[in-house]
Amino acid sequence: MRKLGTLILWALVLCLAPEAALAADEAAAGSSLWGYGLGAGLAVGLAGLGCGIGQGLTAGNTTAGIARNPGSAGSMFVNYILGMVLIESIAIYGLVIAFQLVGKIPG
């Protein structure tokens, strides 16, 4: 558990180091647009994380169900594909939000 905490701490340090280095330039320019980039990254990252967990659980449970009752594979497959499509839509929503946030950053 201690190693995980150390890993998370160093990941935060490495993610925030460029922000600290560029803070003087942003303060001089009066710009505070770094939140859009951070929000876009979090939108895609958290949506991807949620989709990965959801798809893994769905695939595992469907496979276990088909292994227990092979005769129901046809009806389970239809529900499996429908579930995967709905889970994947969450990632697409995250990507759309990220594109909208990145579009607000002047180029």
Secondary structure, DSSP 8 states (H G I E B T S, - for coil): -HHHHHHHHHHHHHHHHHHHHTHHHHHHHT---HHHHHHHHHHHHHHHHHHHHHHHHHHHHHHHHHHH-GGGHHHHHHHHHHHHHHHHHHHHHHHHHHHHHHHTS--
